[in-house]
């Protein structure tokens, strides 16, 4: 029996193509005025990539997909690690 490897520091965009497509669809549905700008989005994801609570693109502190939470302007890190 093959053991499935758990990716501790992956985002959905690093996983399967179907996951990439789905997260893109959800982010695209966020109203432009409610969406985080590109630079802040990447800064937030960089913080998440270093966090011990990131497992398989999910924040183990709150259960969200970090890419979706980071894309929402008013989204917040449960540990207040995001600067904006």
N, C-alpha and C positions, 0 to 999 in steps of 0.2 A: 504494500500500500504506500503510495507516494504521499509525503507530508507536504501540505500547502504552506508556502513561505508567507509570512506576514511582513508587509512592508511598513516599517515604522516611520519612515520619513518620505512618504510619497504623497503627491497631490493627485487629484483625479486626472489632470492633464498629463501625468506621467504614466497612467495606467492604461486600461483598454480603450480602444477607439470609441466604443459605445459610451463609456463613461465621459470621455471628452465631449462628445456630441451632446449628451444630456446636460452636463453642467453649463455648456455654452448656451443651450436653449434657455435654461433657467436664468442665467445672468442676462441674456438678451431681453428677457421679459421684464426686467427691472426698469422702471421709468428712468430716463436719462437724468432727471434732476435728483433722483434717489441713488444713483450709481456712483461709486467711488471712482475718482479719476485714475488713470492708468498707473501713474507713478506711485500714488498712495496704495493702490491695490497690490503692486509688486512688493512694496515695503512691508505691508502686512503679511503677505505670504512668506517673505524671507524670515520674519520673526517666527511665524508658525513652523517653518522648516527646522528651526533650532530648538523648538519646544519639545520637552519630554512627553507631553500629552498628545502629540500628533501620532496617530496610528491609522494607516490605510486611508489617508485623506480626511480623517474624522478627528475632531477635537474630543478627546476623552473626558474633558472637564464639563462640556455642555452637550455633546452629541451632534454638533452641527458639522456639515461639510465646510471646511475652512474656506474654500474658494468661494462659496456662496456667501458666507457671512462677511468675508473680506470685501466682496463686491458691493455690499450695501453701505452707503455713506454713513448711516447712523449705526451700523453694526459695531459691536464692541467685543474686545477680547475678554473672556471671563477673568483673566488675571491682570487686566489693564496693562498689557505689554505693548499695545499699539500706540504710537505717538499721535496718529491722526486717523 
